[in-house]
């Protein structure tokens, strides 16, 4: 949730209403959806990196 909020704060200055001038409500919804998707992917990336770090010693010392 923290990374979704961080991504939302990073996207806040971007004016999507310029890209979508006839649908400002959809531009706001686009910002929320982008923040959710990018925040989720960023969290998944960090979780995967942490798993790799925890598995590294066991894979090195196995052989």
PDB file with SEQRES, HELIX, SHEET and CRYST1 records, atoms N, CA, C and O in Angstrom:
SEQRES   1 A   63  UNK UNK UNK UNK UNK UNK UNK UNK UNK UNK UNK UNK UNK          
SEQRES   2 A   63  UNK UNK UNK UNK UNK UNK UNK UNK UNK UNK UNK UNK UNK          
SEQRES   3 A   63  UNK UNK UNK UNK UNK UNK UNK UNK UNK UNK UNK UNK UNK          
SEQRES   4 A   63  UNK UNK UNK UNK UNK UNK UNK UNK UNK UNK UNK UNK UNK          
SEQRES   5 A   63  UNK UNK UNK UNK UNK UNK UNK UNK UNK UNK UNK                  
HELIX    1 AA1 UNK A    2  UNK A   11  1                                  10    
HELIX    2 AA2 UNK A   16  UNK A   19  1                                   4    
HELIX    3 AA3 UNK A   24  UNK A   61  1                                  38    
CRYST1    1.000    1.000    1.000  90.00  90.00  90.00 P 1           1          
ATOM      1  N   UNK A   1       0.825  -1.192   0.000  1.00  0.00           N  
ATOM      2  CA  UNK A   1       0.000   0.000   0.000  1.00  0.00           C  
ATOM      3  C   UNK A   1       0.871   1.258   0.000  1.00  0.00           C  
ATOM      4  O   UNK A   1       0.530   2.272  -0.608  1.00  0.00           O  
ATOM      5  N   UNK A   2       1.989   1.163   0.690  1.00  0.00           N  
ATOM      6  CA  UNK A   2       2.880   2.319   0.766  1.00  0.00           C  
ATOM      7  C   UNK A   2       3.443   2.666  -0.615  1.00  0.00           C  
ATOM      8  O   UNK A   2       3.550   3.841  -0.967  1.00  0.00           O  
ATOM      9  N   UNK A   3       3.796   1.656  -1.382  1.00  0.00           N  
ATOM     10  CA  UNK A   3       4.351   1.926  -2.711  1.00  0.00           C  
ATOM     11  C   UNK A   3       3.286   2.438  -3.672  1.00  0.00           C  
ATOM     12  O   UNK A   3       3.592   3.240  -4.554  1.00  0.00           O  
ATOM     13  N   UNK A   4       2.056   1.996  -3.521  1.00  0.00           N  
ATOM     14  CA  UNK A   4       0.976   2.533  -4.351  1.00  0.00           C  
ATOM     15  C   UNK A   4       0.790   4.012  -4.044  1.00  0.00           C  
ATOM     16  O   UNK A   4       0.623   4.825  -4.953  1.00  0.00           O  
ATOM     17  N   UNK A   5       0.818   4.358  -2.759  1.00  0.00           N  
ATOM     18  CA  UNK A   5       0.698   5.761  -2.364  1.00  0.00           C  
ATOM     19  C   UNK A   5       1.878   6.583  -2.892  1.00  0.00           C  
ATOM     20  O   UNK A   5       1.699   7.708  -3.359  1.00  0.00           O  
ATOM     21  N   UNK A   6       3.078   6.013  -2.813  1.00  0.00           N  
ATOM     22  CA  UNK A   6       4.267   6.716  -3.310  1.00  0.00           C  
ATOM     23  C   UNK A   6       4.162   6.976  -4.811  1.00  0.00           C  
ATOM     24  O   UNK A   6       4.462   8.076  -5.276  1.00  0.00           O  
ATOM     25  N   UNK A   7       3.743   5.978  -5.556  1.00  0.00           N  
ATOM     26  CA  UNK A   7       3.587   6.141  -7.005  1.00  0.00           C  
ATOM     27  C   UNK A   7       2.491   7.160  -7.307  1.00  0.00           C  
ATOM     28  O   UNK A   7       2.620   7.955  -8.239  1.00  0.00           O  
ATOM     29  N   UNK A   8       1.417   7.139  -6.525  1.00  0.00           N  
ATOM     30  CA  UNK A   8       0.350   8.120  -6.726  1.00  0.00           C  
ATOM     31  C   UNK A   8       0.879   9.540  -6.504  1.00  0.00           C  
ATOM     32  O   UNK A   8       0.539  10.455  -7.255  1.00  0.00           O  
ATOM     33  N   UNK A   9       1.701   9.721  -5.483  1.00  0.00           N  
ATOM     34  CA  UNK A   9       2.280  11.044  -5.229  1.00  0.00           C  
ATOM     35  C   UNK A   9       3.240  11.450  -6.355  1.00  0.00           C  
ATOM     36  O   UNK A   9       3.349  12.632  -6.683  1.00  0.00           O  
ATOM     37  N   UNK A  10       3.926  10.480  -6.937  1.00  0.00           N  
ATOM     38  CA  UNK A  10       4.810  10.782  -8.061  1.00  0.00           C  
ATOM     39  C   UNK A  10       4.028  11.148  -9.323  1.00  0.00           C  
ATOM     40  O   UNK A  10       4.485  11.954 -10.133  1.00  0.00           O  
ATOM     41  N   UNK A  11       2.845  10.547  -9.483  1.00  0.00           N  
ATOM     42  CA  UNK A  11       2.018  10.830 -10.659  1.00  0.00           C  
ATOM     43  C   UNK A  11       1.171  12.091 -10.494  1.00  0.00           C  
ATOM     44  O   UNK A  11       0.625  12.604 -11.471  1.00  0.00           O  
ATOM     45  N   UNK A  12       1.060  12.585  -9.274  1.00  0.00           N  
ATOM     46  CA  UNK A  12       0.177  13.713  -9.000  1.00  0.00           C  
ATOM     47  C   UNK A  12       0.493  14.958  -9.842  1.00  0.00           C  
ATOM     48  O   UNK A  12      -0.440  15.591 -10.335  1.00  0.00           O  
ATOM     49  N   UNK A  13       1.753  15.333 -10.026  1.00  0.00           N  
ATOM     50  CA  UNK A  13       2.022  16.539 -10.829  1.00  0.00           C  
ATOM     51  C   UNK A  13       1.731  16.393 -12.322  1.00  0.00           C  
ATOM     52  O   UNK A  13       1.617  17.399 -13.022  1.00  0.00           O  
ATOM     53  N   UNK A  14       1.611  15.179 -12.816  1.00  0.00           N  
ATOM     54  CA  UNK A  14       1.359  14.968 -14.243  1.00  0.00           C  
ATOM     55  C   UNK A  14      -0.103  15.276 -14.537  1.00  0.00           C  
ATOM     56  O   UNK A  14      -1.004  14.744 -13.889  1.00  0.00           O  
ATOM     57  N   UNK A  15      -0.322  16.125 -15.505  1.00  0.00           N  
ATOM     58  CA  UNK A  15      -1.672  16.545 -15.858  1.00  0.00           C  
ATOM     59  C   UNK A  15      -2.200  15.672 -16.996  1.00  0.00           C  
ATOM     60  O   UNK A  15      -1.937  15.936 -18.170  1.00  0.00           O  
ATOM     61  N   UNK A  16      -2.937  14.645 -16.635  1.00  0.00           N  
ATOM     62  CA  UNK A  16      -3.514  13.763 -17.636  1.00  0.00           C  
ATOM     63  C   UNK A  16      -4.701  14.406 -18.339  1.00  0.00           C  
ATOM     64  O   UNK A  16      -5.147  13.910 -19.374  1.00  0.00           O  
ATOM     65  N   UNK A  17      -5.219  15.500 -17.794  1.00  0.00           N  
ATOM     66  CA  UNK A  17      -6.347  16.186 -18.424  1.00  0.00           C  
ATOM     67  C   UNK A  17      -5.920  16.815 -19.753  1.00  0.00           C  
ATOM     68  O   UNK A  17      -6.753  17.007 -20.639  1.00  0.00           O  
ATOM     69  N   UNK A  18      -4.645  17.133 -19.899  1.00  0.00           N  
ATOM     70  CA  UNK A  18      -4.158  17.655 -21.183  1.00  0.00           C  
ATOM     71  C   UNK A  18      -4.175  16.568 -22.251  1.00  0.00           C  
ATOM     72  O   UNK A  18      -4.442  16.837 -23.423  1.00  0.00           O  
ATOM     73  N   UNK A  19      -3.890  15.345 -21.835  1.00  0.00           N  
ATOM     74  CA  UNK A  19      -3.906  14.229 -22.773  1.00  0.00           C  
ATOM     75  C   UNK A  19      -5.341  13.852 -23.114  1.00  0.00           C  
ATOM     76  O   UNK A  19      -5.645  13.492 -24.251  1.00  0.00           O  
ATOM     77  N   UNK A  20      -6.216  13.937 -22.121  1.00  0.00           N  
ATOM     78  CA  UNK A  20      -7.617  13.559 -22.288  1.00  0.00           C  
ATOM     79  C   UNK A  20      -8.498  14.764 -21.935  1.00  0.00           C  
ATOM     80  O   UNK A  20      -9.137  14.754 -20.883  1.00  0.00           O  
ATOM     81  N   UNK A  21      -8.550  15.794 -22.775  1.00  0.00           N  
ATOM     82  CA  UNK A  21      -9.231  17.040 -22.397  1.00  0.00           C  
ATOM     83  C   UNK A  21     -10.751  16.917 -22.275  1.00  0.00           C  
ATOM     84  O   UNK A  21     -11.370  17.704 -21.559  1.00  0.00           O  
ATOM     85  N   UNK A  22     -11.357  15.962 -22.947  1.00  0.00           N  
ATOM     86  CA  UNK A  22     -12.815  15.858 -22.919  1.00  0.00           C  
ATOM     87  C   UNK A  22     -13.316  14.972 -21.787  1.00  0.00           C  
ATOM     88  O   UNK A  22     -14.513  14.930 -21.504  1.00  0.00           O  
ATOM     89  N   UNK A  23     -12.405  14.274 -21.150  1.00  0.00           N  
ATOM     90  CA  UNK A  23     -12.802  13.364 -20.081  1.00  0.00           C  
ATOM     91  C   UNK A  23     -11.921  13.553 -18.848  1.00  0.00           C  
ATOM     92  O   UNK A  23     -11.093  12.691 -18.552  1.00  0.00           O  
ATOM     93  N   UNK A  24     -12.081  14.660 -18.125  1.00  0.00           N  
ATOM     94  CA  UNK A  24     -11.208  14.887 -16.959  1.00  0.00           C  
ATOM     95  C   UNK A  24     -11.438  13.880 -15.832  1.00  0.00           C  
ATOM     96  O   UNK A  24     -10.516  13.578 -15.074  1.00  0.00           O  
ATOM     97  N   UNK A  25     -12.657  13.361 -15.718  1.00  0.00           N  
ATOM     98  CA  UNK A  25     -12.918  12.359 -14.686  1.00  0.00           C  
ATOM     99  C   UNK A  25     -12.192  11.055 -15.005  1.00  0.00           C  
ATOM    100  O   UNK A  25     -11.660  10.399 -14.110  1.00  0.00           O  
ATOM    101  N   UNK A  26     -12.174  10.688 -16.265  1.00  0.00           N  
ATOM    102  CA  UNK A  26     -11.440   9.493 -16.665  1.00  0.00           C  
ATOM    103  C   UNK A  26      -9.946   9.697 -16.511  1.00  0.00           C  
ATOM    104  O   UNK A  26      -9.218   8.744 -16.234  1.00  0.00           O  
ATOM    105  N   UNK A  27      -9.473  10.933 -16.688  1.00  0.00           N  
ATOM    106  CA  UNK A  27      -8.052  11.222 -16.491  1.00  0.00           C  
ATOM    107  C   UNK A  27      -7.675  11.009 -15.028  1.00  0.00           C  
ATOM    108  O   UNK A  27      -6.601  10.483 -14.735  1.00  0.00           O  
ATOM    109  N   UNK A  28      -8.548  11.411 -14.110  1.00  0.00           N  
ATOM    110  CA  UNK A  28      -8.289  11.183 -12.688  1.00  0.00           C  
ATOM    111  C   UNK A  28      -8.323   9.692 -12.366  1.00  0.00           C  
ATOM    112  O   UNK A  28      -7.504   9.203 -11.588  1.00  0.00           O  
ATOM    113  N   UNK A  29      -9.263   8.979 -12.959  1.00  0.00           N  
ATOM    114  CA  UNK A  29      -9.340   7.534 -12.751  1.00  0.00           C  
ATOM    115  C   UNK A  29      -8.114   6.829 -13.335  1.00  0.00           C  
ATOM    116  O   UNK A  29      -7.610   5.864 -12.762  1.00  0.00           O  
ATOM    117  N   UNK A  30      -7.647   7.318 -14.469  1.00  0.00           N  
ATOM    118  CA  UNK A  30      -6.431   6.766 -15.076  1.00  0.00           C  
ATOM    119  C   UNK A  30      -5.249   6.913 -14.132  1.00  0.00           C  
ATOM    120  O   UNK A  30      -4.427   6.003 -14.020  1.00  0.00           O  
ATOM    121  N   UNK A  31      -5.157   8.035 -13.460  1.00  0.00           N  
ATOM    122  CA  UNK A  31      -4.068   8.270 -12.514  1.00  0.00           C  
ATOM    123  C   UNK A  31      -4.132   7.270 -11.354  1.00  0.00           C  
ATOM    124  O   UNK A  31      -3.100   6.764 -10.914  1.00  0.00           O  
ATOM    125  N   UNK A  32      -5.323   6.990 -10.867  1.00  0.00           N  
ATOM    126  CA  UNK A  32      -5.488   6.032  -9.770  1.00  0.00           C  
ATOM    127  C   UNK A  32      -5.136   4.624 -10.229  1.00  0.00           C  
ATOM    128  O   UNK A  32      -4.457   3.885  -9.515  1.00  0.00           O  
ATOM    129  N   UNK A  33      -5.597   4.252 -11.417  1.00  0.00           N  
ATOM    130  CA  UNK A  33      -5.315   2.911 -11.937  1.00  0.00           C  
ATOM    131  C   UNK A  33      -3.820   2.744 -12.205  1.00  0.00           C  
ATOM    132  O   UNK A  33      -3.242   1.709 -11.873  1.00  0.00           O  
ATOM    133  N   UNK A  34      -3.198   3.750 -12.799  1.00  0.00           N  
ATOM    134  CA  UNK A  34      -1.749   3.679 -13.050  1.00  0.00           C  
ATOM    135  C   UNK A  34      -0.967   3.569 -11.745  1.00  0.00           C  
ATOM    136  O   UNK A  34      -0.016   2.792 -11.653  1.00  0.00           O  
ATOM    137  N   UNK A  35      -1.360   4.338 -10.744  1.00  0.00           N  
ATOM    138  CA  UNK A  35      -0.678   4.276  -9.451  1.00  0.00           C  
ATOM    139  C   UNK A  35      -0.828   2.897  -8.828  1.00  0.00           C  
ATOM    140  O   UNK A  35       0.122   2.374  -8.245  1.00  0.00           O  
ATOM    141  N   UNK A  36      -2.007   2.305  -8.945  1.00  0.00           N  
ATOM    142  CA  UNK A  36      -2.234   0.979  -8.377  1.00  0.00           C  
ATOM    143  C   UNK A  36      -1.404  -0.076  -9.094  1.00  0.00           C  
ATOM    144  O   UNK A  36      -0.752  -0.902  -8.455  1.00  0.00           O  
ATOM    145  N   UNK A  37      -1.429  -0.046 -10.409  1.00  0.00           N  
ATOM    146  CA  UNK A  37      -0.692  -1.056 -11.184  1.00  0.00           C  
ATOM    147  C   UNK A  37       0.814  -0.887 -10.998  1.00  0.00           C  
ATOM    148  O   UNK A  37       1.511  -1.868 -10.738  1.00  0.00           O  
ATOM    149  N   UNK A  38       1.320   0.315 -11.124  1.00  0.00           N  
ATOM    150  CA  UNK A  38       2.765   0.531 -10.986  1.00  0.00           C  
ATOM    151  C   UNK A  38       3.241   0.288  -9.559  1.00  0.00           C  
ATOM    152  O   UNK A  38       4.330  -0.250  -9.355  1.00  0.00           O  
ATOM    153  N   UNK A  39       2.441   0.677  -8.573  1.00  0.00           N  
ATOM    154  CA  UNK A  39       2.793   0.402  -7.182  1.00  0.00           C  
ATOM    155  C   UNK A  39       2.830  -1.080  -6.892  1.00  0.00           C  
ATOM    156  O   UNK A  39       3.720  -1.557  -6.189  1.00  0.00           O  
ATOM    157  N   UNK A  40       1.856  -1.822  -7.435  1.00  0.00           N  
ATOM    158  CA  UNK A  40       1.845  -3.272  -7.264  1.00  0.00           C  
ATOM    159  C   UNK A  40       3.074  -3.907  -7.905  1.00  0.00           C  
ATOM    160  O   UNK A  40       3.714  -4.769  -7.303  1.00  0.00           O  
ATOM    161  N   UNK A  41       3.404  -3.486  -9.121  1.00  0.00           N  
ATOM    162  CA  UNK A  41       4.574  -4.054  -9.801  1.00  0.00           C  
ATOM    163  C   UNK A  41       5.864  -3.717  -9.065  1.00  0.00           C  
ATOM    164  O   UNK A  41       6.766  -4.552  -8.987  1.00  0.00           O  
ATOM    165  N   UNK A  42       5.962  -2.510  -8.528  1.00  0.00           N  
ATOM    166  CA  UNK A  42       7.145  -2.124  -7.764  1.00  0.00           C  
ATOM    167  C   UNK A  42       7.251  -2.944  -6.479  1.00  0.00           C  
ATOM    168  O   UNK A  42       8.344  -3.375  -6.109  1.00  0.00           O  
ATOM    169  N   UNK A  43       6.136  -3.160  -5.801  1.00  0.00           N  
ATOM    170  CA  UNK A  43       6.141  -3.989  -4.592  1.00  0.00           C  
ATOM    171  C   UNK A  43       6.513  -5.426  -4.933  1.00  0.00           C  
ATOM    172  O   UNK A  43       7.282  -6.056  -4.207  1.00  0.00           O  
ATOM    173  N   UNK A  44       5.981  -5.942  -6.021  1.00  0.00           N  
ATOM    174  CA  UNK A  44       6.314  -7.296  -6.458  1.00  0.00           C  
ATOM    175  C   UNK A  44       7.800  -7.420  -6.773  1.00  0.00           C  
ATOM    176  O   UNK A  44       8.419  -8.441  -6.474  1.00  0.00           O  
ATOM    177  N   UNK A  45       8.367  -6.392  -7.372  1.00  0.00           N  
ATOM    178  CA  UNK A  45       9.795  -6.379  -7.663  1.00  0.00           C  
ATOM    179  C   UNK A  45      10.613  -6.472  -6.379  1.00  0.00           C  
ATOM    180  O   UNK A  45      11.546  -7.271  -6.295  1.00  0.00           O  
ATOM    181  N   UNK A  46      10.269  -5.662  -5.381  1.00  0.00           N  
ATOM    182  CA  UNK A  46      11.023  -5.682  -4.128  1.00  0.00           C  
ATOM    183  C   UNK A  46      10.838  -6.997  -3.373  1.00  0.00           C  
ATOM    184  O   UNK A  46      11.777  -7.480  -2.741  1.00  0.00           O  
ATOM    185  N   UNK A  47       9.656  -7.575  -3.428  1.00  0.00           N  
ATOM    186  CA  UNK A  47       9.430  -8.870  -2.782  1.00  0.00           C  
ATOM    187  C   UNK A  47      10.254  -9.955  -3.462  1.00  0.00           C  
ATOM    188  O   UNK A  47      10.820 -10.816  -2.789  1.00  0.00           O  
ATOM    189  N   UNK A  48      10.326  -9.922  -4.786  1.00  0.00           N  
ATOM    190  CA  UNK A  48      11.118 -10.905  -5.528  1.00  0.00           C  
ATOM    191  C   UNK A  48      12.600 -10.758  -5.221  1.00  0.00           C  
ATOM    192  O   UNK A  48      13.295 -11.756  -5.033  1.00  0.00           O  
ATOM    193  N   UNK A  49      13.083  -9.539  -5.170  1.00  0.00           N  
ATOM    194  CA  UNK A  49      14.492  -9.304  -4.831  1.00  0.00           C  
ATOM    195  C   UNK A  49      14.794  -9.820  -3.429  1.00  0.00           C  
ATOM    196  O   UNK A  49      15.834 -10.440  -3.207  1.00  0.00           O  
ATOM    197  N   UNK A  50      13.886  -9.567  -2.477  1.00  0.00           N  
ATOM    198  CA  UNK A  50      14.091 -10.053  -1.110  1.00  0.00           C  
ATOM    199  C   UNK A  50      14.111 -11.577  -1.072  1.00  0.00           C  
ATOM    200  O   UNK A  50      14.922 -12.160  -0.352  1.00  0.00           O  
ATOM    201  N   UNK A  51      13.247 -12.225  -1.823  1.00  0.00           N  
ATOM    202  CA  UNK A  51      13.255 -13.691  -1.874  1.00  0.00           C  
ATOM    203  C   UNK A  51      14.566 -14.210  -2.447  1.00  0.00           C  
ATOM    204  O   UNK A  51      15.122 -15.185  -1.943  1.00  0.00           O  
ATOM    205  N   UNK A  52      15.062 -13.567  -3.493  1.00  0.00           N  
ATOM    206  CA  UNK A  52      16.334 -13.983  -4.082  1.00  0.00           C  
ATOM    207  C   UNK A  52      17.474 -13.835  -3.070  1.00  0.00           C  
ATOM    208  O   UNK A  52      18.351 -14.695  -2.980  1.00  0.00           O  
ATOM    209  N   UNK A  53      17.452 -12.746  -2.318  1.00  0.00           N  
ATOM    210  CA  UNK A  53      18.510 -12.510  -1.334  1.00  0.00           C  
ATOM    211  C   UNK A  53      18.461 -13.577  -0.248  1.00  0.00           C  
ATOM    212  O   UNK A  53      19.507 -14.053   0.193  1.00  0.00           O  
ATOM    213  N   UNK A  54      17.262 -13.960   0.190  1.00  0.00           N  
ATOM    214  CA  UNK A  54      17.149 -14.975   1.232  1.00  0.00           C  
ATOM    215  C   UNK A  54      17.496 -16.367   0.714  1.00  0.00           C  
ATOM    216  O   UNK A  54      17.969 -17.199   1.488  1.00  0.00           O  
ATOM    217  N   UNK A  55      17.279 -16.643  -0.552  1.00  0.00           N  
ATOM    218  CA  UNK A  55      17.581 -17.956  -1.120  1.00  0.00           C  
ATOM    219  C   UNK A  55      19.035 -18.086  -1.541  1.00  0.00           C  
ATOM    220  O   UNK A  55      19.528 -19.203  -1.699  1.00  0.00           O  
ATOM    221  N   UNK A  56      19.722 -16.990  -1.723  1.00  0.00           N  
ATOM    222  CA  UNK A  56      21.100 -17.023  -2.212  1.00  0.00           C  
ATOM    223  C   UNK A  56      22.035 -17.822  -1.315  1.00  0.00           C  
ATOM    224  O   UNK A  56      22.761 -18.669  -1.834  1.00  0.00           O  
ATOM    225  N   UNK A  57      22.064 -17.605   0.008  1.00  0.00           N  
ATOM    226  CA  UNK A  57      22.988 -18.389   0.820  1.00  0.00           C  
ATOM    227  C   UNK A  57      22.718 -19.893   0.781  1.00  0.00           C  
ATOM    228  O   UNK A  57      23.657 -20.689   0.776  1.00  0.00           O  
ATOM    229  N   UNK A  58      21.463 -20.281   0.755  1.00  0.00           N  
ATOM    230  CA  UNK A  58      21.181 -21.723   0.723  1.00  0.00           C  
ATOM    231  C   UNK A  58      21.569 -22.340  -0.620  1.00  0.00           C  
ATOM    232  O   UNK A  58      21.983 -23.498  -0.670  1.00  0.00           O  
ATOM    233  N   UNK A  59      21.443 -21.598  -1.679  1.00  0.00           N  
ATOM    234  CA  UNK A  59      21.831 -22.153  -2.983  1.00  0.00           C  
ATOM    235  C   UNK A  59      23.343 -22.189  -3.153  1.00  0.00           C  
ATOM    236  O   UNK A  59      23.867 -23.057  -3.851  1.00  0.00           O  
ATOM    237  N   UNK A  60      24.038 -21.265  -2.528  1.00  0.00           N  
ATOM    238  CA  UNK A  60      25.504 -21.279  -2.624  1.00  0.00           C  
ATOM    239  C   UNK A  60      26.088 -22.377  -1.746  1.00  0.00           C  
ATOM    240  O   UNK A  60      27.016 -23.073  -2.159  1.00  0.00           O  
ATOM    241  N   UNK A  61      25.556 -22.538  -0.539  1.00  0.00           N  
ATOM    242  CA  UNK A  61      26.112 -23.509   0.407  1.00  0.00           C  
ATOM    243  C   UNK A  61      25.596 -24.923   0.192  1.00  0.00           C  
ATOM    244  O   UNK A  61      26.058 -25.849   0.859  1.00  0.00           O  
ATOM    245  N   UNK A  62      24.648 -25.114  -0.721  1.00  0.00           N  
ATOM    246  CA  UNK A  62      24.067 -26.437  -0.979  1.00  0.00           C  
ATOM    247  C   UNK A  62      25.098 -27.389  -1.566  1.00  0.00           C  
ATOM    248  O   UNK A  62      25.118 -28.568  -1.212  1.00  0.00           O  
ATOM    249  N   UNK A  63      25.947 -26.902  -2.449  1.00  0.00           N  
ATOM    250  CA  UNK A  63      26.879 -27.780  -3.167  1.00  0.00           C  
ATOM    251  C   UNK A  63      28.211 -27.799  -2.518  1.00  0.00           C  
ATOM    252  O   UNK A  63      29.118 -28.485  -2.988  1.00  0.00           O  
TER     253      UNK A  63                                                      
END                                                                             
